[in-house]
Each structure stands twice: as C-alpha cells, then as structure tokens.
C-alpha cells in the first residue's frame, strides 16, 4: 500500500480518538508530515515512512529540534 493511503488511514484513526490532525509538512522543508492536537491540549508531530524508506538528514534535524523543545516528534513506520 502507498504511503499516502497509509497516512490517510492513520489520520482517520487519530481523528476517531478525537484528535485534530493537520498537514504540517508544508511549514518548512523536512518538517514532519502531521501535527496532532490531542484532546486535553497535548501536541505531537509524526513523520510517516513506509519501510524500507528512512528519514532524510533534514527530517532528522527537525525531529531532534522539536524534541529538544520538549515537544514529541517521532517517525511512524508502516510495514
């Protein structure tokens, strides 16, 4: 299955949990794919990858930078 279809499925799962899911990758090159606003005020960021693809150095820098600010940014791998 394509990354786009898997991402769409993930968004539906998050929305079913009451999350607001925003397309965030357009904010800056390498920025994580999605910003998730969780019920209760938590904010997380997810970068989506289909194995065996991996993140680029720029994506890794953004994830590290967000985590260094006390936010949660992670890579979600689809098998």
PyMOL Python script that loads the backbone (N, CA, C, O; Angstrom):
from pymol import cmd

cmd.read_pdbstr("""\
ATOM      1  N   UNK A   1       0.847  -1.177   0.000  1.00  0.00           N
ATOM      2  CA  UNK A   1       0.000   0.000   0.000  1.00  0.00           C
ATOM      3  C   UNK A   1       0.893   1.243   0.000  1.00  0.00           C
ATOM      4  O   UNK A   1       1.980   1.225   0.579  1.00  0.00           O
ATOM      5  N   UNK A   2       0.448   2.301  -0.635  1.00  0.00           N
ATOM      6  CA  UNK A   2       1.252   3.514  -0.750  1.00  0.00           C
ATOM      7  C   UNK A   2       1.295   4.272   0.574  1.00  0.00           C
ATOM      8  O   UNK A   2       0.431   4.118   1.438  1.00  0.00           O
ATOM      9  N   UNK A   3       2.334   5.097   0.699  1.00  0.00           N
ATOM     10  CA  UNK A   3       2.465   5.908   1.910  1.00  0.00           C
ATOM     11  C   UNK A   3       1.261   6.834   2.071  1.00  0.00           C
ATOM     12  O   UNK A   3       0.786   7.045   3.187  1.00  0.00           O
ATOM     13  N   UNK A   4       0.772   7.381   0.976  1.00  0.00           N
ATOM     14  CA  UNK A   4      -0.374   8.296   1.043  1.00  0.00           C
ATOM     15  C   UNK A   4      -1.610   7.594   1.603  1.00  0.00           C
ATOM     16  O   UNK A   4      -2.327   8.168   2.423  1.00  0.00           O
ATOM     17  N   UNK A   5      -1.866   6.363   1.169  1.00  0.00           N
ATOM     18  CA  UNK A   5      -3.025   5.612   1.672  1.00  0.00           C
ATOM     19  C   UNK A   5      -2.849   5.253   3.141  1.00  0.00           C
ATOM     20  O   UNK A   5      -3.794   5.344   3.925  1.00  0.00           O
ATOM     21  N   UNK A   6      -1.650   4.848   3.510  1.00  0.00           N
ATOM     22  CA  UNK A   6      -1.381   4.503   4.903  1.00  0.00           C
ATOM     23  C   UNK A   6      -1.492   5.735   5.794  1.00  0.00           C
ATOM     24  O   UNK A   6      -2.002   5.651   6.912  1.00  0.00           O
ATOM     25  N   UNK A   7      -1.018   6.876   5.306  1.00  0.00           N
ATOM     26  CA  UNK A   7      -1.123   8.124   6.057  1.00  0.00           C
ATOM     27  C   UNK A   7      -2.594   8.492   6.249  1.00  0.00           C
ATOM     28  O   UNK A   7      -2.995   8.901   7.339  1.00  0.00           O
ATOM     29  N   UNK A   8      -3.381   8.351   5.215  1.00  0.00           N
ATOM     30  CA  UNK A   8      -4.814   8.661   5.299  1.00  0.00           C
ATOM     31  C   UNK A   8      -5.496   7.773   6.345  1.00  0.00           C
ATOM     32  O   UNK A   8      -6.338   8.240   7.112  1.00  0.00           O
ATOM     33  N   UNK A   9      -5.126   6.499   6.368  1.00  0.00           N
ATOM     34  CA  UNK A   9      -5.666   5.560   7.355  1.00  0.00           C
ATOM     35  C   UNK A   9      -5.272   5.987   8.770  1.00  0.00           C
ATOM     36  O   UNK A   9      -6.098   5.953   9.683  1.00  0.00           O
ATOM     37  N   UNK A  10      -4.010   6.389   8.952  1.00  0.00           N
ATOM     38  CA  UNK A  10      -3.524   6.832  10.263  1.00  0.00           C
ATOM     39  C   UNK A  10      -4.292   8.072  10.724  1.00  0.00           C
ATOM     40  O   UNK A  10      -4.655   8.180  11.895  1.00  0.00           O
ATOM     41  N   UNK A  11      -4.534   8.999   9.808  1.00  0.00           N
ATOM     42  CA  UNK A  11      -5.278  10.215  10.141  1.00  0.00           C
ATOM     43  C   UNK A  11      -6.681   9.858  10.614  1.00  0.00           C
ATOM     44  O   UNK A  11      -7.159  10.419  11.600  1.00  0.00           O
ATOM     45  N   UNK A  12      -7.347   8.934   9.926  1.00  0.00           N
ATOM     46  CA  UNK A  12      -8.685   8.503  10.335  1.00  0.00           C
ATOM     47  C   UNK A  12      -8.667   7.904  11.742  1.00  0.00           C
ATOM     48  O   UNK A  12      -9.562   8.165  12.545  1.00  0.00           O
ATOM     49  N   UNK A  13      -7.644   7.101  12.032  1.00  0.00           N
ATOM     50  CA  UNK A  13      -7.514   6.505  13.368  1.00  0.00           C
ATOM     51  C   UNK A  13      -7.373   7.585  14.438  1.00  0.00           C
ATOM     52  O   UNK A  13      -8.016   7.518  15.486  1.00  0.00           O
ATOM     53  N   UNK A  14      -6.531   8.576  14.169  1.00  0.00           N
ATOM     54  CA  UNK A  14      -6.315   9.654  15.134  1.00  0.00           C
ATOM     55  C   UNK A  14      -7.574  10.495  15.313  1.00  0.00           C
ATOM     56  O   UNK A  14      -7.913  10.875  16.433  1.00  0.00           O
ATOM     57  N   UNK A  15      -8.264  10.784  14.221  1.00  0.00           N
ATOM     58  CA  UNK A  15      -9.494  11.569  14.314  1.00  0.00           C
ATOM     59  C   UNK A  15     -10.571  10.821  15.098  1.00  0.00           C
ATOM     60  O   UNK A  15     -11.370  11.439  15.801  1.00  0.00           O
ATOM     61  N   UNK A  16     -10.592   9.500  14.980  1.00  0.00           N
ATOM     62  CA  UNK A  16     -11.549   8.692  15.745  1.00  0.00           C
ATOM     63  C   UNK A  16     -11.279   8.780  17.252  1.00  0.00           C
ATOM     64  O   UNK A  16     -12.174   8.555  18.066  1.00  0.00           O
ATOM     65  N   UNK A  17     -10.040   9.110  17.608  1.00  0.00           N
ATOM     66  CA  UNK A  17      -9.675   9.304  19.016  1.00  0.00           C
ATOM     67  C   UNK A  17      -9.971  10.730  19.491  1.00  0.00           C
ATOM     68  O   UNK A  17      -9.723  11.063  20.650  1.00  0.00           O
ATOM     69  N   UNK A  18     -10.497  11.565  18.601  1.00  0.00           N
ATOM     70  CA  UNK A  18     -10.833  12.936  18.956  1.00  0.00           C
ATOM     71  C   UNK A  18      -9.744  13.945  18.654  1.00  0.00           C
ATOM     72  O   UNK A  18      -9.826  15.095  19.085  1.00  0.00           O
ATOM     73  N   UNK A  19      -8.722  13.528  17.917  1.00  0.00           N
ATOM     74  CA  UNK A  19      -7.614  14.424  17.580  1.00  0.00           C
ATOM     75  C   UNK A  19      -7.959  15.319  16.395  1.00  0.00           C
ATOM     76  O   UNK A  19      -8.764  14.959  15.536  1.00  0.00           O
ATOM     77  N   UNK A  20      -7.338  16.479  16.371  1.00  0.00           N
ATOM     78  CA  UNK A  20      -7.331  17.318  15.187  1.00  0.00           C
ATOM     79  C   UNK A  20      -5.981  17.069  14.527  1.00  0.00           C
ATOM     80  O   UNK A  20      -4.938  17.242  15.158  1.00  0.00           O
ATOM     81  N   UNK A  21      -5.997  16.665  13.262  1.00  0.00           N
ATOM     82  CA  UNK A  21      -4.767  16.299  12.567  1.00  0.00           C
ATOM     83  C   UNK A  21      -4.555  17.278  11.417  1.00  0.00           C
ATOM     84  O   UNK A  21      -5.385  17.394  10.516  1.00  0.00           O
ATOM     85  N   UNK A  22      -3.429  17.974  11.470  1.00  0.00           N
ATOM     86  CA  UNK A  22      -3.120  18.992  10.470  1.00  0.00           C
ATOM     87  C   UNK A  22      -1.939  18.567   9.611  1.00  0.00           C
ATOM     88  O   UNK A  22      -0.982  17.967  10.101  1.00  0.00           O
ATOM     89  N   UNK A  23      -2.017  18.883   8.333  1.00  0.00           N
ATOM     90  CA  UNK A  23      -0.893  18.642   7.426  1.00  0.00           C
ATOM     91  C   UNK A  23       0.167  19.681   7.764  1.00  0.00           C
ATOM     92  O   UNK A  23      -0.069  20.876   7.589  1.00  0.00           O
ATOM     93  N   UNK A  24       1.314  19.256   8.238  1.00  0.00           N
ATOM     94  CA  UNK A  24       2.316  20.198   8.735  1.00  0.00           C
ATOM     95  C   UNK A  24       3.550  20.285   7.852  1.00  0.00           C
ATOM     96  O   UNK A  24       4.329  21.228   7.991  1.00  0.00           O
ATOM     97  N   UNK A  25       3.752  19.335   6.951  1.00  0.00           N
ATOM     98  CA  UNK A  25       4.988  19.291   6.172  1.00  0.00           C
ATOM     99  C   UNK A  25       5.197  20.541   5.331  1.00  0.00           C
ATOM    100  O   UNK A  25       6.322  20.833   4.926  1.00  0.00           O
ATOM    101  N   UNK A  26       4.127  21.283   5.063  1.00  0.00           N
ATOM    102  CA  UNK A  26       4.261  22.489   4.238  1.00  0.00           C
ATOM    103  C   UNK A  26       4.834  23.668   5.018  1.00  0.00           C
ATOM    104  O   UNK A  26       5.119  24.708   4.424  1.00  0.00           O
ATOM    105  N   UNK A  27       5.008  23.535   6.315  1.00  0.00           N
ATOM    106  CA  UNK A  27       5.538  24.632   7.122  1.00  0.00           C
ATOM    107  C   UNK A  27       6.989  24.947   6.797  1.00  0.00           C
ATOM    108  O   UNK A  27       7.390  26.111   6.791  1.00  0.00           O
ATOM    109  N   UNK A  28       7.775  23.913   6.527  1.00  0.00           N
ATOM    110  CA  UNK A  28       9.197  24.087   6.209  1.00  0.00           C
ATOM    111  C   UNK A  28       9.713  22.789   5.600  1.00  0.00           C
ATOM    112  O   UNK A  28       9.205  21.715   5.924  1.00  0.00           O
ATOM    113  N   UNK A  29      10.709  22.866   4.728  1.00  0.00           N
ATOM    114  CA  UNK A  29      11.282  21.643   4.170  1.00  0.00           C
ATOM    115  C   UNK A  29      11.768  20.713   5.286  1.00  0.00           C
ATOM    116  O   UNK A  29      12.460  21.147   6.207  1.00  0.00           O
ATOM    117  N   UNK A  30      11.400  19.438   5.193  1.00  0.00           N
ATOM    118  CA  UNK A  30      11.837  18.452   6.168  1.00  0.00           C
ATOM    119  C   UNK A  30      10.987  18.377   7.422  1.00  0.00           C
ATOM    120  O   UNK A  30      11.196  17.490   8.250  1.00  0.00           O
ATOM    121  N   UNK A  31      10.025  19.291   7.584  1.00  0.00           N
ATOM    122  CA  UNK A  31       9.173  19.287   8.779  1.00  0.00           C
ATOM    123  C   UNK A  31       8.307  18.027   8.773  1.00  0.00           C
ATOM    124  O   UNK A  31       7.937  17.548   7.701  1.00  0.00           O
ATOM    125  N   UNK A  32       7.975  17.478   9.949  1.00  0.00           N
ATOM    126  CA  UNK A  32       7.151  16.261   9.997  1.00  0.00           C
ATOM    127  C   UNK A  32       5.837  16.415   9.219  1.00  0.00           C
ATOM    128  O   UNK A  32       5.308  17.515   9.064  1.00  0.00           O
ATOM    129  N   UNK A  33       5.333  15.278   8.738  1.00  0.00           N
ATOM    130  CA  UNK A  33       4.139  15.264   7.899  1.00  0.00           C
ATOM    131  C   UNK A  33       2.901  15.827   8.589  1.00  0.00           C
ATOM    132  O   UNK A  33       2.143  16.584   7.984  1.00  0.00           O
ATOM    133  N   UNK A  34       2.694  15.463   9.847  1.00  0.00           N
ATOM    134  CA  UNK A  34       1.450  15.828  10.524  1.00  0.00           C
ATOM    135  C   UNK A  34       1.695  16.388  11.921  1.00  0.00           C
ATOM    136  O   UNK A  34       2.603  15.966  12.638  1.00  0.00           O
ATOM    137  N   UNK A  35       0.847  17.359  12.282  1.00  0.00           N
ATOM    138  CA  UNK A  35       0.792  17.884  13.643  1.00  0.00           C
ATOM    139  C   UNK A  35      -0.531  17.377  14.223  1.00  0.00           C
ATOM    140  O   UNK A  35      -1.588  17.562  13.620  1.00  0.00           O
ATOM    141  N   UNK A  36      -0.468  16.743  15.386  1.00  0.00           N
ATOM    142  CA  UNK A  36      -1.652  16.164  16.003  1.00  0.00           C
ATOM    143  C   UNK A  36      -1.966  16.924  17.277  1.00  0.00           C
ATOM    144  O   UNK A  36      -1.138  17.023  18.183  1.00  0.00           O
ATOM    145  N   UNK A  37      -3.184  17.460  17.329  1.00  0.00           N
ATOM    146  CA  UNK A  37      -3.677  18.163  18.510  1.00  0.00           C
ATOM    147  C   UNK A  37      -4.600  17.192  19.236  1.00  0.00           C
ATOM    148  O   UNK A  37      -5.688  16.872  18.757  1.00  0.00           O
ATOM    149  N   UNK A  38      -4.151  16.730  20.394  1.00  0.00           N
ATOM    150  CA  UNK A  38      -4.871  15.718  21.156  1.00  0.00           C
ATOM    151  C   UNK A  38      -5.873  16.366  22.101  1.00  0.00           C
ATOM    152  O   UNK A  38      -5.660  17.489  22.558  1.00  0.00           O
ATOM    153  N   UNK A  39      -6.975  15.657  22.398  1.00  0.00           N
ATOM    154  CA  UNK A  39      -7.883  16.160  23.425  1.00  0.00           C
ATOM    155  C   UNK A  39      -7.097  16.382  24.727  1.00  0.00           C
ATOM    156  O   UNK A  39      -6.274  15.550  25.108  1.00  0.00           O
ATOM    157  N   UNK A  40      -7.351  17.478  25.385  1.00  0.00           N
ATOM    158  CA  UNK A  40      -6.623  17.785  26.610  1.00  0.00           C
ATOM    159  C   UNK A  40      -5.433  18.704  26.395  1.00  0.00           C
ATOM    160  O   UNK A  40      -4.807  19.135  27.363  1.00  0.00           O
ATOM    161  N   UNK A  41      -5.106  19.017  25.134  1.00  0.00           N
ATOM    162  CA  UNK A  41      -4.085  20.015  24.869  1.00  0.00           C
ATOM    163  C   UNK A  41      -2.708  19.528  24.485  1.00  0.00           C
ATOM    164  O   UNK A  41      -1.823  20.354  24.256  1.00  0.00           O
ATOM    165  N   UNK A  42      -2.480  18.229  24.403  1.00  0.00           N
ATOM    166  CA  UNK A  42      -1.170  17.719  24.006  1.00  0.00           C
ATOM    167  C   UNK A  42      -0.991  17.891  22.502  1.00  0.00           C
ATOM    168  O   UNK A  42      -1.948  17.750  21.740  1.00  0.00           O
ATOM    169  N   UNK A  43       0.228  18.195  22.075  1.00  0.00           N
ATOM    170  CA  UNK A  43       0.560  18.342  20.656  1.00  0.00           C
ATOM    171  C   UNK A  43       1.725  17.410  20.336  1.00  0.00           C
ATOM    172  O   UNK A  43       2.732  17.400  21.044  1.00  0.00           O
ATOM    173  N   UNK A  44       1.584  16.632  19.270  1.00  0.00           N
ATOM    174  CA  UNK A  44       2.675  15.770  18.818  1.00  0.00           C
ATOM    175  C   UNK A  44       2.852  15.954  17.310  1.00  0.00           C
ATOM    176  O   UNK A  44       1.994  16.508  16.624  1.00  0.00           O
ATOM    177  N   UNK A  45       3.990  15.471  16.821  1.00  0.00           N
ATOM    178  CA  UNK A  45       4.317  15.562  15.399  1.00  0.00           C
ATOM    179  C   UNK A  45       4.719  14.175  14.915  1.00  0.00           C
ATOM    180  O   UNK A  45       5.437  13.452  15.605  1.00  0.00           O
ATOM    181  N   UNK A  46       4.248  13.807  13.719  1.00  0.00           N
ATOM    182  CA  UNK A  46       4.577  12.496  13.176  1.00  0.00           C
ATOM    183  C   UNK A  46       5.094  12.628  11.744  1.00  0.00           C
ATOM    184  O   UNK A  46       4.522  13.337  10.916  1.00  0.00           O
ATOM    185  N   UNK A  47       6.177  11.934  11.487  1.00  0.00           N
ATOM    186  CA  UNK A  47       6.725  11.781  10.135  1.00  0.00           C
ATOM    187  C   UNK A  47       6.413  10.352   9.716  1.00  0.00           C
ATOM    188  O   UNK A  47       6.704   9.418  10.464  1.00  0.00           O
ATOM    189  N   UNK A  48       5.829  10.161   8.544  1.00  0.00           N
ATOM    190  CA  UNK A  48       5.419   8.835   8.099  1.00  0.00           C
ATOM    191  C   UNK A  48       6.388   8.291   7.064  1.00  0.00           C
ATOM    192  O   UNK A  48       6.812   8.995   6.147  1.00  0.00           O
ATOM    193  N   UNK A  49       6.730   7.009   7.235  1.00  0.00           N
ATOM    194  CA  UNK A  49       7.626   6.329   6.302  1.00  0.00           C
ATOM    195  C   UNK A  49       7.152   4.897   6.093  1.00  0.00           C
ATOM    196  O   UNK A  49       6.713   4.231   7.031  1.00  0.00           O
ATOM    197  N   UNK A  50       7.245   4.437   4.855  1.00  0.00           N
ATOM    198  CA  UNK A  50       6.989   3.041   4.537  1.00  0.00           C
ATOM    199  C   UNK A  50       8.342   2.346   4.463  1.00  0.00           C
ATOM    200  O   UNK A  50       9.231   2.775   3.727  1.00  0.00           O
ATOM    201  N   UNK A  51       8.490   1.269   5.231  1.00  0.00           N
ATOM    202  CA  UNK A  51       9.751   0.537   5.196  1.00  0.00           C
ATOM    203  C   UNK A  51      10.000  -0.002   3.797  1.00  0.00           C
ATOM    204  O   UNK A  51       9.055  -0.460   3.155  1.00  0.00           O
ATOM    205  N   UNK A  52      11.205   0.031   3.308  1.00  0.00           N
ATOM    206  CA  UNK A  52      12.474   0.268   3.972  1.00  0.00           C
ATOM    207  C   UNK A  52      12.936   1.719   3.905  1.00  0.00           C
ATOM    208  O   UNK A  52      14.086   2.008   4.233  1.00  0.00           O
ATOM    209  N   UNK A  53      12.071   2.635   3.489  1.00  0.00           N
ATOM    210  CA  UNK A  53      12.472   4.045   3.413  1.00  0.00           C
ATOM    211  C   UNK A  53      12.801   4.583   4.796  1.00  0.00           C
ATOM    212  O   UNK A  53      12.248   4.131   5.798  1.00  0.00           O
ATOM    213  N   UNK A  54      13.692   5.536   4.838  1.00  0.00           N
ATOM    214  CA  UNK A  54      14.097   6.132   6.104  1.00  0.00           C
ATOM    215  C   UNK A  54      14.040   7.648   5.984  1.00  0.00           C
ATOM    216  O   UNK A  54      13.874   8.191   4.892  1.00  0.00           O
ATOM    217  N   UNK A  55      14.177   8.310   7.099  1.00  0.00           N
ATOM    218  CA  UNK A  55      14.131   9.768   7.125  1.00  0.00           C
ATOM    219  C   UNK A  55      15.391  10.359   6.499  1.00  0.00           C
ATOM    220  O   UNK A  55      16.449   9.730   6.461  1.00  0.00           O
ATOM    221  N   UNK A  56      15.242  11.571   6.017  1.00  0.00           N
ATOM    222  CA  UNK A  56      16.381  12.305   5.470  1.00  0.00           C
ATOM    223  C   UNK A  56      17.099  13.012   6.618  1.00  0.00           C
ATOM    224  O   UNK A  56      16.530  13.162   7.699  1.00  0.00           O
ATOM    225  N   UNK A  57      18.333  13.444   6.401  1.00  0.00           N
ATOM    226  CA  UNK A  57      19.021  14.204   7.451  1.00  0.00           C
ATOM    227  C   UNK A  57      18.239  15.455   7.880  1.00  0.00           C
ATOM    228  O   UNK A  57      18.234  15.799   9.062  1.00  0.00           O
ATOM    229  N   UNK A  58      17.583  16.133   6.939  1.00  0.00           N
ATOM    230  CA  UNK A  58      16.798  17.320   7.287  1.00  0.00           C
ATOM    231  C   UNK A  58      15.602  16.952   8.160  1.00  0.00           C
ATOM    232  O   UNK A  58      15.288  17.668   9.111  1.00  0.00           O
ATOM    233  N   UNK A  59      14.942  15.861   7.853  1.00  0.00           N
ATOM    234  CA  UNK A  59      13.831  15.400   8.686  1.00  0.00           C
ATOM    235  C   UNK A  59      14.314  15.032  10.081  1.00  0.00           C
ATOM    236  O   UNK A  59      13.653  15.340  11.072  1.00  0.00           O
ATOM    237  N   UNK A  60      15.465  14.374  10.157  1.00  0.00           N
ATOM    238  CA  UNK A  60      16.045  14.013  11.461  1.00  0.00           C
ATOM    239  C   UNK A  60      16.353  15.259  12.287  1.00  0.00           C
ATOM    240  O   UNK A  60      16.130  15.275  13.497  1.00  0.00           O
ATOM    241  N   UNK A  61      16.861  16.296  11.639  1.00  0.00           N
ATOM    242  CA  UNK A  61      17.165  17.546  12.361  1.00  0.00           C
ATOM    243  C   UNK A  61      15.896  18.179  12.901  1.00  0.00           C
ATOM    244  O   UNK A  61      15.883  18.655  14.036  1.00  0.00           O
ATOM    245  N   UNK A  62      14.821  18.197  12.107  1.00  0.00           N
ATOM    246  CA  UNK A  62      13.560  18.765  12.590  1.00  0.00           C
ATOM    247  C   UNK A  62      13.014  17.975  13.774  1.00  0.00           C
ATOM    248  O   UNK A  62      12.569  18.559  14.762  1.00  0.00           O
ATOM    249  N   UNK A  63      13.048  16.650  13.673  1.00  0.00           N
ATOM    250  CA  UNK A  63      12.554  15.817  14.764  1.00  0.00           C
ATOM    251  C   UNK A  63      13.361  16.078  16.029  1.00  0.00           C
ATOM    252  O   UNK A  63      12.784  16.226  17.106  1.00  0.00           O
ATOM    253  N   UNK A  64      14.672  16.136  15.919  1.00  0.00           N
ATOM    254  CA  UNK A  64      15.536  16.413  17.072  1.00  0.00           C
ATOM    255  C   UNK A  64      15.263  17.804  17.639  1.00  0.00           C
ATOM    256  O   UNK A  64      15.216  17.988  18.856  1.00  0.00           O
ATOM    257  N   UNK A  65      15.086  18.767  16.759  1.00  0.00           N
ATOM    258  CA  UNK A  65      14.835  20.150  17.200  1.00  0.00           C
ATOM    259  C   UNK A  65      13.515  20.255  17.960  1.00  0.00           C
ATOM    260  O   UNK A  65      13.454  20.909  19.001  1.00  0.00           O
ATOM    261  N   UNK A  66      12.462  19.622  17.455  1.00  0.00           N
ATOM    262  CA  UNK A  66      11.171  19.649  18.139  1.00  0.00           C
ATOM    263  C   UNK A  66      11.248  18.949  19.489  1.00  0.00           C
ATOM    264  O   UNK A  66      10.727  19.451  20.485  1.00  0.00           O
ATOM    265  N   UNK A  67      11.900  17.789  19.521  1.00  0.00           N
ATOM    266  CA  UNK A  67      12.054  17.063  20.786  1.00  0.00           C
ATOM    267  C   UNK A  67      12.883  17.861  21.790  1.00  0.00           C
ATOM    268  O   UNK A  67      12.609  17.815  22.989  1.00  0.00           O
ATOM    269  N   UNK A  68      13.882  18.584  21.320  1.00  0.00           N
ATOM    270  CA  UNK A  68      14.716  19.404  22.202  1.00  0.00           C
ATOM    271  C   UNK A  68      13.912  20.539  22.842  1.00  0.00           C
ATOM    272  O   UNK A  68      14.286  21.049  23.898  1.00  0.00           O
ATOM    273  N   UNK A  69      12.809  20.931  22.201  1.00  0.00           N
ATOM    274  CA  UNK A  69      11.940  21.971  22.744  1.00  0.00           C
ATOM    275  C   UNK A  69      10.925  21.404  23.739  1.00  0.00           C
ATOM    276  O   UNK A  69      10.068  22.133  24.237  1.00  0.00           O
ATOM    277  N   UNK A  70      11.023  20.118  24.022  1.00  0.00           N
ATOM    278  CA  UNK A  70      10.091  19.485  24.949  1.00  0.00           C
ATOM    279  C   UNK A  70       8.821  18.974  24.284  1.00  0.00           C
ATOM    280  O   UNK A  70       7.902  18.518  24.964  1.00  0.00           O
ATOM    281  N   UNK A  71       8.768  19.047  22.959  1.00  0.00           N
ATOM    282  CA  UNK A  71       7.632  18.516  22.214  1.00  0.00           C
ATOM    283  C   UNK A  71       7.890  17.039  21.903  1.00  0.00           C
ATOM    284  O   UNK A  71       8.981  16.528  22.153  1.00  0.00           O
ATOM    285  N   UNK A  72       6.893  16.371  21.365  1.00  0.00           N
ATOM    286  CA  UNK A  72       7.050  14.970  20.975  1.00  0.00           C
ATOM    287  C   UNK A  72       6.959  14.889  19.463  1.00  0.00           C
ATOM    288  O   UNK A  72       5.922  15.192  18.874  1.00  0.00           O
ATOM    289  N   UNK A  73       8.052  14.476  18.843  1.00  0.00           N
ATOM    290  CA  UNK A  73       8.102  14.264  17.399  1.00  0.00           C
ATOM    291  C   UNK A  73       8.707  12.889  17.159  1.00  0.00           C
ATOM    292  O   UNK A  73       9.726  12.535  17.751  1.00  0.00           O
ATOM    293  N   UNK A  74       8.070  12.121  16.285  1.00  0.00           N
ATOM    294  CA  UNK A  74       8.537  10.761  16.052  1.00  0.00           C
ATOM    295  C   UNK A  74       8.266  10.330  14.629  1.00  0.00           C
ATOM    296  O   UNK A  74       7.480  10.943  13.907  1.00  0.00           O
ATOM    297  N   UNK A  75       8.937   9.260  14.246  1.00  0.00           N
ATOM    298  CA  UNK A  75       8.730   8.648  12.948  1.00  0.00           C
ATOM    299  C   UNK A  75       7.793   7.462  13.154  1.00  0.00           C
ATOM    300  O   UNK A  75       8.019   6.628  14.031  1.00  0.00           O
ATOM    301  N   UNK A  76       6.748   7.394  12.345  1.00  0.00           N
ATOM    302  CA  UNK A  76       5.828   6.254  12.352  1.00  0.00           C
ATOM    303  C   UNK A  76       6.120   5.460  11.089  1.00  0.00           C
ATOM    304  O   UNK A  76       5.944   5.949   9.973  1.00  0.00           O
ATOM    305  N   UNK A  77       6.573   4.218  11.285  1.00  0.00           N
ATOM    306  CA  UNK A  77       6.900   3.351  10.155  1.00  0.00           C
ATOM    307  C   UNK A  77       5.723   2.447   9.842  1.00  0.00           C
ATOM    308  O   UNK A  77       5.120   1.854  10.737  1.00  0.00           O
ATOM    309  N   UNK A  78       5.406   2.350   8.564  1.00  0.00           N
ATOM    310  CA  UNK A  78       4.405   1.416   8.093  1.00  0.00           C
ATOM    311  C   UNK A  78       5.128   0.239   7.447  1.00  0.00           C
ATOM    312  O   UNK A  78       6.018   0.435   6.620  1.00  0.00           O
ATOM    313  N   UNK A  79       4.757  -0.959   7.813  1.00  0.00           N
ATOM    314  CA  UNK A  79       5.410  -2.150   7.241  1.00  0.00           C
ATOM    315  C   UNK A  79       4.679  -2.627   6.006  1.00  0.00           C
ATOM    316  O   UNK A  79       5.083  -3.615   5.392  1.00  0.00           O
TER     317      UNK A  79
END
""", "prot")
cmd.dss("prot")
cmd.show_as("cartoon", "prot")
cmd.util.cbc("prot")
cmd.orient("prot")
